[in-house]
Amino acid sequence: MMDDYWGRGVFPPAPMGQEKAIPMRMYICTDLEGVACVAGEADKPLFPGSKQYEFARKELTREVNAAIRALKESGVHEIIVEDGHGDGTEVLIYDELLEGVKILLGVPRPRQFPPLDSSFAGVLLIGYHPMAGSERGVLAHSYSSRSIQDMWLNGRRIGEIGLTAFQAGSLGIPVIFISSCSKGVEEAREFLPDVETVITKEGFGRNCVLSFHPSDVERSIYTGVKRAVSRLDDFKPLKLDPPFELKIEYKLESSAEAEARKPNAIRLDARTIVRRANDLFDLI
C-alpha cells in the first residue's frame, strides 16, 4: 500500500487553504549515483549487477516520490518524470511511483528531454552526481565513467548538472531544485547560485561516503521542493549565447576515434573531439 510507504518517513499534510491554484507543469530529471547511502565500487559504474544497484533503484524511487508529493501539494497540475539512466527502463521502479505523473522512457529519442518545452515552470534534478574529476565527488563522472575524462562548454569545464541547466535555460526554463552529494551541490551552485538544494551525503573519496539516513533525505527533498515552488519567481533560466562548442576529452584514443566519425564532430588530437552547433541539444 502506498500509505505504508509514507510510513517510512512522516510527511505532514498540506495546510488547508494554502495549496497553490495556478496550473503549473514540472519536469523531474533523475540520475542514480547521487541518492542517499550509495557509494558504489571503485573502478566500476553503478550498473545492473553491481553492488548497491538494487538499493539505489529503490532509494531513487523513494526520493522521486518525495518530490512528486511536494509538487502535488504545491498545486502542480502536471509532472513528467524521466529516468536518466540508459534507456529509462531499468532504474526507476515505476509501479512504486506515486500515481498521477507521466513517465518518459525508451530510446532512441529525438533529443534529450524530448517533452520539455517552454510551457514548463521548472526542472528538478534528483539523484545527480558531480562532474568527472571532482575531488571527493561521490561516483563523479560526466555521462560515461568508462570513456569521458573531461568536458568544456564554450571553454568552461562542465558536467551533467551544468549542461542540463543550460539546455533547460535555452528553452526558457529554470532549474529550481537539485539533490546530490555535497560536491554535486557545490557544483550546482557555481552555475545556479539561488537553486534550492538538498545534500544527500558527503564524500571522503569517490567511493567512501558519510550519508544522511534515507528517510531524512526523503523528508529534506519534500520540504526543499516545497520551498522551491514557493519561491518560483526567484529562479531565472541559465542562458548562454550561441554558437556553442562542446569539447570532450576521452580516456582512450579509440573512443575519440569512434566519436570523430559521427556527424558534427571534429577530432582535435588523439583523445579530444569538439562539436559545434547553434542548438545545445545538438551537442550531446
Disulfide bonds with the S-S distance in Angstrom:
none
